[in-house]
Amino acid sequence: MSEPRSFQSVLDEVPNVVDFLYRNPPKSALNVFTVMMPAEVVRPEFTTWRDEQRSWREAIALHDQSYHMSSLHVRGADALRVFERLGINGFGAFAPGAAKQFVACSPEGYVIGDAILYYLEPEHLLLVGNPASTDWVQFNCERGELAVAAQLDPIWVLNKERRRSFYRYQVEGPQALDLLEELNGGPLPEIKFFRSDWLTIAGLRVRAMRHSMGGVPGLELSGPWDDRHTVKTALVEAGRHYGLRQIGSLAYFSTGLNQFLVKQKGIQLGGLKRFLDDRLRFEASANYDFGNATQPYRPAESARLRGAPRAVYQVVLPDQPDAGYVVVYEFPDAAAAVDAGNEEAGYLGTGNGRVQFPFGTQHVLRQLGPTLILYSWLPAASSDPTAGKVADALNTLGIGFTVPS
């Protein structure tokens, strides 16, 4: 058995640590991801993984999710009862057109796995996710205790038919809904979180569900397998002038890292606070105190912000003890945060909002997943450069909104 090595010893020995980790055998990222997603369809990189990562924050990202997850169709009079018996979820309001994050457990209460459960139509549910979850549900369906039939559509690497029942594309980013509205030939239906409705793309009927991989506005599109090329071609061609990027397998599996902190329920619990503190110290390259606000503070807020849960933090500025406030608002999902950000930007630029700040105040308004971050500062009021560095650091987060001058 080889002796454990320190990371410093690796840094001392290899000429380029990025290349070393990128090619790290035997289970490098390329080896793993090109098995899960066929490289001839979903390349490791279409442009570069860095360019692709930026697309869901700055333009439009197109994820092809058609290959790396198992799908299990459960049909029959007892289809819903199967999931009620095997999962910890509540199903009281679950109806056709809805979806949820299904968590499967053993009779002893141990977690088997989680997956997305789609209620496609009466007596037809679809479970999409890792094989542990789909295999467990399939096993219980085949025990014969309930009036159901299970049909497995396995992940691509195990799929002997080389054919799926559905394609699945995620289209997301600040301009995603504009693109989809253009392709739909008219306004999009109002779709609530984890609910679905129908669009028309290239003359084909497409199911659209509202959720996000990267914590930004978007829709998941699905439809019959034979429609996949027509729908993807339409998305790619119409998306060119929006800056659409197809997402390779390397960038795809990093989407969760963009939102793992802000997914935590309750922004007051400190996850986002620690993230902000770390980012500010790194970006601002300055020593300062960052913590909960030392006194009550409420900025000029539009209606959506006034009704949202909020946390108030403060960067302590020695010559401005009553400034440096960073206010974080939490919304049900990323799309709601974007709507609130647009409303607040307009409010701060109008008379009612503008008169509540000294002349020359600048605002940083950023959306990060389901949260909205607001920081206001007055360049003329402080000789301490920290206030400006904080603004610069916060401007590296998520998606920004321009406040009219």
C-alpha positions as a Markdown table, in Angstrom:
| # | Residue | x | y | z |
|---|---|---|---|---|
| 1 | Met | 0.0 | 0.0 | 0.0 |
| 2 | Ser | 1.4 | 3.4 | -1.0 |
| 3 | Glu | 2.1 | 6.0 | 1.7 |
| 4 | Pro | -0.4 | 8.9 | 2.0 |
| 5 | Arg | 0.8 | 12.0 | 0.3 |
| 6 | Ser | 0.2 | 15.6 | 1.3 |
| 7 | Phe | -1.2 | 18.1 | -1.1 |
| 8 | Gln | 1.9 | 20.2 | -0.7 |
| 9 | Ser | 4.1 | 17.3 | -1.9 |
| 10 | Val | 2.0 | 17.1 | -5.0 |
| 11 | Leu | 2.3 | 20.8 | -5.6 |
| 12 | Asp | 6.1 | 20.5 | -5.2 |
| 13 | Glu | 6.4 | 17.6 | -7.7 |
| 14 | Val | 4.0 | 18.4 | -10.6 |
| 15 | Pro | 4.6 | 21.3 | -13.0 |
| 16 | Asn | 0.9 | 22.1 | -13.3 |
| 17 | Val | -1.5 | 21.0 | -10.6 |
| 18 | Val | -4.6 | 21.7 | -12.7 |
| 19 | Asp | -3.4 | 19.4 | -15.5 |
| 20 | Phe | -2.5 | 16.8 | -12.8 |
| 21 | Leu | -5.9 | 16.8 | -11.2 |
| 22 | Tyr | -7.7 | 16.9 | -14.6 |
| 23 | Arg | -6.0 | 13.7 | -15.7 |
| 24 | Asn | -6.1 | 12.0 | -12.4 |
| 25 | Pro | -6.4 | 8.3 | -13.1 |
| 26 | Pro | -8.2 | 5.9 | -12.9 |
| 27 | Lys | -11.5 | 7.7 | -12.5 |
| 28 | Ser | -10.9 | 11.1 | -14.1 |
| 29 | Ala | -13.8 | 13.4 | -14.7 |
| 30 | Leu | -13.6 | 12.7 | -18.4 |
| 31 | Asn | -13.8 | 8.9 | -17.9 |
| 32 | Val | -16.8 | 9.1 | -15.6 |
| 33 | Phe | -18.8 | 11.7 | -17.4 |
| 34 | Thr | -18.4 | 10.3 | -20.9 |
| 35 | Val | -19.8 | 7.0 | -19.6 |
| 36 | Met | -22.8 | 8.7 | -18.1 |
| 37 | Met | -23.4 | 10.9 | -21.1 |
| 38 | Pro | -22.3 | 9.7 | -24.6 |
| 39 | Ala | -19.5 | 11.9 | -25.8 |
| 40 | Glu | -20.8 | 11.9 | -29.3 |
| 41 | Val | -23.9 | 13.7 | -28.2 |
| 42 | Val | -22.9 | 15.5 | -25.0 |
| 43 | Arg | -19.2 | 16.4 | -25.4 |
| 44 | Pro | -17.1 | 17.0 | -22.3 |
| 45 | Glu | -16.8 | 20.6 | -23.5 |
| 46 | Phe | -18.6 | 22.3 | -26.4 |
| 47 | Thr | -16.6 | 25.6 | -26.0 |
| 48 | Thr | -14.8 | 25.5 | -22.7 |
| 49 | Trp | -16.2 | 24.5 | -19.3 |
| 50 | Arg | -15.6 | 28.0 | -18.0 |
| 51 | Asp | -17.5 | 29.6 | -20.8 |
| 52 | Glu | -20.3 | 27.1 | -20.4 |
| 53 | Gln | -20.5 | 27.8 | -16.6 |
| 54 | Arg | -20.9 | 31.5 | -17.3 |
| 55 | Ser | -23.7 | 31.0 | -19.7 |
| 56 | Trp | -26.4 | 30.1 | -17.1 |
| 57 | Arg | -25.5 | 33.3 | -15.3 |
| 58 | Glu | -25.1 | 35.6 | -18.2 |
| 59 | Ala | -27.0 | 34.3 | -21.2 |
| 60 | Ile | -28.6 | 30.9 | -21.8 |
| 61 | Ala | -27.5 | 27.4 | -21.0 |
| 62 | Leu | -28.8 | 24.3 | -22.8 |
| 63 | His | -28.4 | 21.1 | -20.7 |
| 64 | Asp | -29.1 | 17.7 | -22.4 |
| 65 | Gln | -30.3 | 15.5 | -19.5 |
| 66 | Ser | -31.6 | 12.7 | -21.8 |
| 67 | Tyr | -28.9 | 10.1 | -20.9 |
| 68 | His | -27.5 | 10.0 | -17.4 |
| 69 | Met | -30.6 | 9.2 | -15.3 |
| 70 | Ser | -32.8 | 6.2 | -15.1 |
| 71 | Ser | -36.5 | 6.6 | -15.7 |
| 72 | Leu | -39.3 | 4.3 | -14.3 |
| 73 | His | -42.8 | 4.5 | -15.6 |
| 74 | Val | -45.4 | 3.4 | -13.0 |
| 75 | Arg | -48.9 | 2.9 | -14.4 |
| 76 | Gly | -52.1 | 1.6 | -12.9 |
| 77 | Ala | -54.9 | 2.3 | -10.4 |
| 78 | Asp | -52.5 | 2.1 | -7.5 |
| 79 | Ala | -49.6 | 4.1 | -9.1 |
| 80 | Leu | -49.8 | 6.9 | -6.6 |
| 81 | Arg | -50.2 | 4.5 | -3.6 |
| 82 | Val | -46.8 | 3.0 | -4.5 |
| 83 | Phe | -45.0 | 6.3 | -3.8 |
| 84 | Glu | -47.1 | 7.1 | -0.8 |
| 85 | Arg | -46.0 | 3.8 | 0.7 |
| 86 | Leu | -42.3 | 4.0 | -0.2 |
| 87 | Gly | -41.6 | 7.8 | 0.3 |
| 88 | Ile | -41.5 | 10.2 | 3.2 |
| 89 | Asn | -43.2 | 12.9 | 1.1 |
| 90 | Gly | -46.7 | 14.2 | 1.5 |
| 91 | Phe | -49.1 | 13.7 | -1.5 |
| 92 | Gly | -52.2 | 15.4 | -0.4 |
| 93 | Ala | -52.1 | 18.1 | -3.1 |
| 94 | Phe | -50.2 | 16.1 | -5.7 |
| 95 | Ala | -52.0 | 16.0 | -9.0 |
| 96 | Pro | -51.3 | 15.5 | -12.7 |
| 97 | Gly | -49.0 | 18.2 | -14.0 |
| 98 | Ala | -47.0 | 18.5 | -10.8 |
| 99 | Ala | -43.6 | 17.1 | -9.8 |
| 100 | Lys | -41.7 | 16.7 | -6.5 |
| 101 | Gln | -38.4 | 15.6 | -5.1 |
| 102 | Phe | -39.3 | 12.1 | -4.0 |
| 103 | Val | -37.3 | 10.6 | -1.2 |
| 104 | Ala | -37.5 | 6.8 | -0.9 |
| 105 | Cys | -36.9 | 5.0 | 2.4 |
| 106 | Ser | -36.7 | 1.4 | 3.6 |
| 107 | Pro | -39.3 | 0.1 | 6.1 |
| 108 | Glu | -36.8 | 0.8 | 8.8 |
| 109 | Gly | -36.5 | 4.4 | 7.8 |
| 110 | Tyr | -33.1 | 4.3 | 6.1 |
| 111 | Val | -32.8 | 6.5 | 3.0 |
| 112 | Ile | -32.6 | 4.6 | -0.3 |
| 113 | Gly | -32.3 | 7.6 | -2.6 |
| 114 | Asp | -34.0 | 10.5 | -4.1 |
| 115 | Ala | -35.3 | 11.3 | -7.6 |
| 116 | Ile | -37.7 | 13.6 | -9.4 |
| 117 | Leu | -41.3 | 12.2 | -9.5 |
| 118 | Tyr | -43.5 | 13.5 | -12.3 |
| 119 | Tyr | -47.3 | 13.1 | -12.2 |
| 120 | Leu | -47.8 | 12.9 | -15.9 |
| 121 | Glu | -51.5 | 11.9 | -16.0 |
| 122 | Pro | -54.0 | 10.0 | -14.0 |
| 123 | Glu | -52.6 | 6.5 | -13.2 |
| 124 | His | -49.2 | 7.3 | -14.8 |
| 125 | Leu | -46.2 | 8.6 | -12.8 |
| 126 | Leu | -42.6 | 8.8 | -13.9 |
| 127 | Leu | -39.6 | 8.6 | -11.6 |
| 128 | Val | -36.3 | 10.1 | -12.9 |
| 129 | Gly | -33.0 | 9.9 | -11.1 |
| 130 | Asn | -30.4 | 7.5 | -9.8 |
| 131 | Pro | -30.8 | 3.8 | -10.2 |
| 132 | Ala | -31.0 | 3.1 | -6.5 |
| 133 | Ser | -34.3 | 4.9 | -6.3 |
| 134 | Thr | -35.8 | 3.5 | -9.5 |
| 135 | Asp | -34.7 | 0.0 | -8.7 |
| 136 | Trp | -36.2 | 0.1 | -5.2 |
| 137 | Val | -39.6 | 1.3 | -6.6 |
| 138 | Gln | -39.5 | -1.2 | -9.4 |
| 139 | Phe | -38.8 | -4.0 | -6.9 |
| 140 | Asn | -41.7 | -3.1 | -4.8 |
| 141 | Cys | -44.0 | -2.7 | -7.8 |
| 142 | Glu | -43.1 | -6.2 | -9.0 |
| 143 | Arg | -44.0 | -7.8 | -5.6 |
| 144 | Gly | -47.6 | -7.8 | -6.9 |
| 145 | Glu | -49.2 | -6.3 | -3.8 |
| 146 | Leu | -50.7 | -3.3 | -5.7 |
| 147 | Ala | -52.4 | -2.9 | -9.1 |
| 148 | Val | -49.5 | -1.3 | -11.0 |
| 149 | Ala | -47.1 | -2.1 | -13.8 |
| 150 | Ala | -43.5 | -0.8 | -13.8 |
| 151 | Gln | -41.5 | -0.2 | -17.0 |
| 152 | Leu | -37.8 | 0.7 | -16.6 |
| 153 | Asp | -36.0 | 3.0 | -19.1 |
| 154 | Pro | -32.4 | 2.5 | -17.9 |
| 155 | Ile | -29.6 | 5.0 | -18.0 |
| 156 | Trp | -27.8 | 5.1 | -21.4 |
| 157 | Val | -24.8 | 3.0 | -20.4 |
| 158 | Leu | -27.1 | 0.1 | -19.5 |
| 159 | Asn | -29.7 | 0.8 | -22.2 |
| 160 | Lys | -29.6 | -2.0 | -24.7 |
| 161 | Glu | -32.2 | -0.5 | -26.9 |
| 162 | Arg | -30.2 | 2.7 | -27.3 |
| 163 | Arg | -33.4 | 4.6 | -27.1 |
| 164 | Arg | -35.2 | 6.5 | -24.3 |
| 165 | Ser | -38.9 | 7.1 | -23.8 |
| 166 | Phe | -38.3 | 10.9 | -23.5 |
| 167 | Tyr | -35.7 | 13.5 | -24.3 |
| 168 | Arg | -35.1 | 16.0 | -21.5 |
| 169 | Tyr | -33.5 | 19.5 | -22.0 |
| 170 | Gln | -33.0 | 22.2 | -19.4 |
| 171 | Val | -33.0 | 25.7 | -20.8 |
| 172 | Glu | -32.0 | 28.3 | -18.2 |
| 173 | Gly | -30.4 | 31.7 | -17.8 |
| 174 | Pro | -31.4 | 35.3 | -17.7 |
| 175 | Gln | -32.5 | 35.3 | -21.3 |
| 176 | Ala | -34.0 | 31.7 | -21.4 |
| 177 | Leu | -37.6 | 32.8 | -21.1 |
| 178 | Asp | -37.2 | 35.3 | -24.0 |
| 179 | Leu | -35.9 | 32.5 | -26.2 |
| 180 | Leu | -38.6 | 30.1 | -25.3 |
| 181 | Glu | -41.3 | 32.8 | -25.9 |
| 182 | Glu | -39.9 | 33.5 | -29.3 |
| 183 | Leu | -39.9 | 29.8 | -30.2 |
| 184 | Asn | -43.4 | 29.4 | -28.7 |
| 185 | Gly | -44.7 | 32.1 | -31.0 |
| 186 | Gly | -46.3 | 34.0 | -28.1 |
| 187 | Pro | -46.4 | 34.5 | -24.3 |
| 188 | Leu | -45.4 | 31.6 | -22.2 |
| 189 | Pro | -48.0 | 30.1 | -19.8 |
| 190 | Glu | -47.7 | 31.0 | -16.2 |
| 191 | Ile | -46.1 | 27.9 | -14.7 |
| 192 | Lys | -45.6 | 27.6 | -10.9 |
| 193 | Phe | -42.5 | 26.0 | -9.3 |
| 194 | Phe | -42.4 | 22.2 | -10.0 |
| 195 | Arg | -45.5 | 22.5 | -12.2 |
| 196 | Ser | -45.8 | 21.9 | -15.9 |
| 197 | Asp | -47.7 | 23.1 | -19.0 |
| 198 | Trp | -47.3 | 22.9 | -22.7 |
| 199 | Leu | -45.3 | 24.9 | -25.3 |
| 200 | Thr | -45.0 | 24.5 | -29.0 |
| 201 | Ile | -41.5 | 24.4 | -30.5 |
| 202 | Ala | -40.8 | 23.8 | -34.2 |
| 203 | Gly | -44.4 | 22.7 | -34.5 |
| 204 | Leu | -44.1 | 20.0 | -31.8 |
| 205 | Arg | -45.8 | 19.8 | -28.5 |
| 206 | Val | -43.3 | 20.1 | -25.6 |
| 207 | Arg | -43.9 | 19.7 | -21.9 |
| 208 | Ala | -42.3 | 22.5 | -19.9 |
| 209 | Met | -41.7 | 22.2 | -16.2 |
| 210 | Arg | -40.4 | 25.1 | -14.0 |
| 211 | His | -37.3 | 24.4 | -12.1 |
| 212 | Ser | -33.6 | 25.1 | -12.4 |
| 213 | Met | -30.3 | 23.4 | -12.4 |
| 214 | Gly | -28.2 | 26.4 | -11.7 |
| 215 | Gly | -30.5 | 28.5 | -9.6 |
| 216 | Val | -31.6 | 30.8 | -12.4 |
| 217 | Pro | -34.8 | 31.2 | -14.3 |
| 218 | Gly | -35.5 | 28.4 | -16.8 |
| 219 | Leu | -37.7 | 25.5 | -17.9 |
| 220 | Glu | -37.2 | 21.8 | -18.3 |
| 221 | Leu | -38.4 | 20.6 | -21.7 |
| 222 | Ser | -39.4 | 17.0 | -22.5 |
| 223 | Gly | -41.2 | 15.1 | -25.2 |
| 224 | Pro | -41.1 | 11.9 | -27.2 |
| 225 | Trp | -37.7 | 10.6 | -28.1 |
| 226 | Asp | -38.2 | 10.9 | -31.8 |
| 227 | Asp | -38.7 | 14.7 | -31.5 |
| 228 | Arg | -35.4 | 15.3 | -29.8 |
| 229 | His | -33.3 | 16.4 | -32.8 |
| 230 | Thr | -36.0 | 18.8 | -34.1 |
| 231 | Val | -36.5 | 20.5 | -30.7 |
| 232 | Lys | -32.7 | 20.8 | -30.0 |
| 233 | Thr | -31.9 | 22.1 | -33.4 |
| 234 | Ala | -34.6 | 24.8 | -33.0 |
| 235 | Leu | -33.2 | 25.8 | -29.6 |
| 236 | Val | -29.6 | 26.0 | -30.8 |
| 237 | Glu | -30.4 | 27.9 | -34.0 |
| 238 | Ala | -32.7 | 30.4 | -32.4 |
| 239 | Gly | -30.4 | 30.7 | -29.3 |
| 240 | Arg | -27.4 | 31.9 | -31.2 |
| 241 | His | -28.2 | 35.6 | -31.1 |
| 242 | Tyr | -28.9 | 35.2 | -27.3 |
| 243 | Gly | -25.5 | 33.7 | -26.7 |
| 244 | Leu | -26.8 | 30.2 | -25.9 |
| 245 | Arg | -24.2 | 27.6 | -25.0 |
| 246 | Gln | -24.7 | 23.9 | -25.0 |
| 247 | Ile | -23.4 | 22.5 | -21.7 |
| 248 | Gly | -20.8 | 19.7 | -21.8 |
| 249 | Ser | -20.6 | 17.0 | -19.2 |
| 250 | Leu | -17.8 | 18.7 | -17.3 |
| 251 | Ala | -19.7 | 21.9 | -16.7 |
| 252 | Tyr | -23.0 | 20.1 | -16.2 |
| 253 | Phe | -22.0 | 18.4 | -13.0 |
| 254 | Ser | -20.9 | 21.7 | -11.4 |
| 255 | Thr | -24.3 | 23.3 | -11.5 |
| 256 | Gly | -25.1 | 22.2 | -8.0 |
| 257 | Leu | -22.0 | 23.9 | -6.6 |
| 258 | Asn | -23.5 | 27.2 | -7.7 |
| 259 | Gln | -26.4 | 26.9 | -5.3 |
| 260 | Phe | -25.6 | 24.5 | -2.6 |
| 261 | Leu | -25.4 | 27.2 | 0.0 |
| 262 | Val | -28.4 | 29.2 | -1.0 |
| 263 | Lys | -30.6 | 26.1 | -1.2 |
| 264 | Gln | -30.5 | 25.9 | 2.6 |
| 265 | Lys | -33.8 | 26.8 | 4.1 |
| 266 | Gly | -33.5 | 29.8 | 6.3 |
| 267 | Ile | -30.9 | 32.4 | 5.3 |
| 268 | Gln | -30.5 | 33.4 | 8.9 |
| 269 | Leu | -28.8 | 30.0 | 9.7 |
| 270 | Gly | -25.5 | 31.2 | 8.5 |
| 271 | Gly | -24.7 | 29.3 | 5.3 |
| 272 | Leu | -25.0 | 32.3 | 3.0 |
| 273 | Lys | -23.5 | 34.5 | 5.6 |
| 274 | Arg | -20.4 | 32.4 | 5.7 |
| 275 | Phe | -20.3 | 32.3 | 1.9 |
| 276 | Leu | -20.6 | 36.1 | 1.7 |
| 277 | Asp | -17.9 | 36.6 | 4.4 |
| 278 | Asp | -15.5 | 34.3 | 2.6 |
| 279 | Arg | -16.2 | 35.9 | -0.8 |
| 280 | Leu | -15.8 | 39.4 | 0.5 |
| 281 | Arg | -12.5 | 38.7 | 2.2 |
| 282 | Phe | -11.2 | 36.9 | -0.9 |
| 283 | Glu | -12.4 | 39.5 | -3.4 |
| 284 | Ala | -11.8 | 42.6 | -1.3 |
| 285 | Ser | -8.4 | 41.5 | 0.0 |
| 286 | Ala | -9.0 | 43.5 | 3.1 |
| 287 | Asn | -9.4 | 42.8 | 6.8 |
| 288 | Tyr | -12.7 | 44.0 | 8.3 |
| 289 | Asp | -15.5 | 42.8 | 10.5 |
| 290 | Phe | -18.5 | 41.2 | 8.9 |
| 291 | Gly | -21.5 | 40.0 | 10.9 |
| 292 | Asn | -25.0 | 40.6 | 12.0 |
| 293 | Ala | -26.1 | 44.3 | 11.9 |
| 294 | Thr | -25.4 | 46.2 | 15.1 |
| 295 | Gln | -28.7 | 48.2 | 14.8 |
| 296 | Pro | -32.0 | 48.0 | 13.0 |
| 297 | Tyr | -31.8 | 48.8 | 9.3 |
| 298 | Arg | -34.4 | 48.8 | 6.5 |
| 299 | Pro | -33.6 | 50.2 | 3.1 |
| 300 | Ala | -36.0 | 51.5 | 0.5 |
| 301 | Glu | -38.0 | 48.4 | -0.5 |
| 302 | Ser | -40.5 | 47.6 | -3.2 |
| 303 | Ala | -43.6 | 45.6 | -2.3 |
| 304 | Arg | -42.1 | 42.2 | -3.0 |
| 305 | Leu | -39.1 | 42.9 | -0.8 |
| 306 | Arg | -41.2 | 44.3 | 2.1 |
| 307 | Gly | -43.1 | 41.0 | 2.3 |
| 308 | Ala | -40.0 | 38.6 | 2.0 |
| 309 | Pro | -38.0 | 37.0 | 4.8 |
| 310 | Arg | -34.8 | 38.9 | 5.2 |
| 311 | Ala | -31.5 | 39.0 | 7.1 |
| 312 | Val | -29.4 | 42.1 | 7.7 |
| 313 | Tyr | -25.6 | 41.9 | 7.9 |
| 314 | Gln | -23.0 | 44.6 | 8.1 |
| 315 | Val | -19.5 | 45.4 | 7.0 |
| 316 | Val | -18.1 | 47.6 | 9.8 |
| 317 | Leu | -16.7 | 50.8 | 8.3 |
| 318 | Pro | -14.7 | 52.7 | 10.9 |
| 319 | Asp | -15.7 | 56.2 | 9.6 |
| 320 | Gln | -19.3 | 55.1 | 8.8 |
| 321 | Pro | -20.7 | 53.1 | 11.7 |
| 322 | Asp | -24.3 | 53.5 | 10.3 |
| 323 | Ala | -23.4 | 52.2 | 6.8 |
| 324 | Gly | -22.1 | 49.0 | 5.2 |
| 325 | Tyr | -25.4 | 47.1 | 5.4 |
| 326 | Val | -25.9 | 44.0 | 3.3 |
| 327 | Val | -29.5 | 42.9 | 3.2 |
| 328 | Val | -30.4 | 39.4 | 2.0 |
| 329 | Tyr | -34.0 | 38.5 | 1.0 |
| 330 | Glu | -35.3 | 34.9 | 0.5 |
| 331 | Phe | -37.9 | 33.9 | -2.1 |
| 332 | Pro | -39.6 | 30.6 | -3.0 |
| 333 | Asp | -37.3 | 30.1 | -6.1 |
| 334 | Ala | -34.9 | 31.8 | -8.5 |
| 335 | Ala | -37.6 | 33.1 | -10.8 |
| 336 | Ala | -39.4 | 34.8 | -7.9 |
| 337 | Ala | -36.1 | 36.4 | -6.9 |
| 338 | Val | -35.5 | 37.7 | -10.4 |
| 339 | Asp | -39.0 | 39.2 | -10.5 |
| 340 | Ala | -38.4 | 40.9 | -7.2 |
| 341 | Gly | -35.0 | 42.1 | -8.3 |
| 342 | Asn | -36.5 | 43.8 | -11.4 |
| 343 | Glu | -39.2 | 45.4 | -9.3 |
| 344 | Glu | -36.7 | 46.7 | -6.7 |
| 345 | Ala | -34.3 | 48.1 | -9.4 |
| 346 | Gly | -37.2 | 50.1 | -10.9 |
| 347 | Tyr | -38.2 | 51.3 | -7.4 |
| 348 | Leu | -34.8 | 52.5 | -6.5 |
| 349 | Gly | -34.5 | 54.4 | -9.7 |
| 350 | Thr | -37.8 | 56.3 | -9.2 |
| 351 | Gly | -38.7 | 59.2 | -7.0 |
| 352 | Asn | -40.2 | 57.2 | -4.1 |
| 353 | Gly | -37.1 | 55.0 | -3.7 |
| 354 | Arg | -34.4 | 57.5 | -4.7 |
| 355 | Val | -35.3 | 60.2 | -2.1 |
| 356 | Gln | -34.7 | 57.7 | 0.7 |
| 357 | Phe | -30.9 | 57.8 | 0.0 |
| 358 | Pro | -28.4 | 60.7 | -0.2 |
| 359 | Phe | -27.6 | 62.0 | -3.6 |
| 360 | Gly | -24.9 | 59.9 | -5.3 |
| 361 | Thr | -25.7 | 56.6 | -3.6 |
| 362 | Gln | -24.8 | 53.6 | -5.6 |
| 363 | His | -26.6 | 50.2 | -5.3 |
| 364 | Val | -25.5 | 46.6 | -5.8 |
| 365 | Leu | -28.5 | 44.4 | -6.4 |
| 366 | Arg | -27.7 | 40.7 | -7.2 |
| 367 | Gln | -29.8 | 37.5 | -7.5 |
| 368 | Leu | -28.2 | 34.3 | -6.4 |
| 369 | Gly | -30.5 | 31.3 | -6.5 |
| 370 | Pro | -33.6 | 32.1 | -4.6 |
| 371 | Thr | -32.0 | 35.0 | -2.7 |
| 372 | Leu | -31.7 | 38.7 | -3.5 |
| 373 | Ile | -28.8 | 40.7 | -2.1 |
| 374 | Leu | -28.9 | 44.5 | -1.7 |
| 375 | Tyr | -26.0 | 46.7 | -0.7 |
| 376 | Ser | -26.0 | 50.5 | -1.0 |
| 377 | Trp | -23.1 | 52.8 | -0.5 |
| 378 | Leu | -22.1 | 56.5 | -0.9 |
| 379 | Pro | -18.7 | 57.0 | -2.4 |
| 380 | Ala | -18.5 | 60.6 | -1.4 |
| 381 | Ala | -19.1 | 59.8 | 2.3 |
| 382 | Ser | -16.1 | 57.7 | 3.1 |
| 383 | Ser | -12.4 | 57.9 | 2.7 |
| 384 | Asp | -12.2 | 54.2 | 3.5 |
| 385 | Pro | -11.8 | 52.2 | 0.3 |
| 386 | Thr | -13.4 | 49.1 | 1.9 |
| 387 | Ala | -16.9 | 50.2 | 1.0 |
| 388 | Gly | -16.1 | 50.3 | -2.7 |
| 389 | Lys | -14.2 | 46.9 | -2.4 |
| 390 | Val | -17.3 | 45.4 | -0.8 |
| 391 | Ala | -19.4 | 46.6 | -3.8 |
| 392 | Asp | -16.9 | 45.2 | -6.3 |
| 393 | Ala | -16.9 | 41.8 | -4.5 |
| 394 | Leu | -20.7 | 41.6 | -4.3 |
| 395 | Asn | -20.9 | 42.4 | -8.0 |
| 396 | Thr | -19.2 | 39.0 | -8.7 |
| 397 | Leu | -22.1 | 37.1 | -7.4 |
| 398 | Gly | -25.0 | 35.7 | -9.4 |
| 399 | Ile | -27.0 | 38.0 | -11.8 |
| 400 | Gly | -27.1 | 41.8 | -11.4 |
| 401 | Phe | -29.8 | 44.4 | -11.9 |
| 402 | Thr | -29.2 | 47.9 | -13.2 |
| 403 | Val | -30.8 | 50.7 | -11.1 |
| 404 | Pro | -31.9 | 53.5 | -13.5 |
| 405 | Ser | -29.9 | 56.7 | -12.9 |
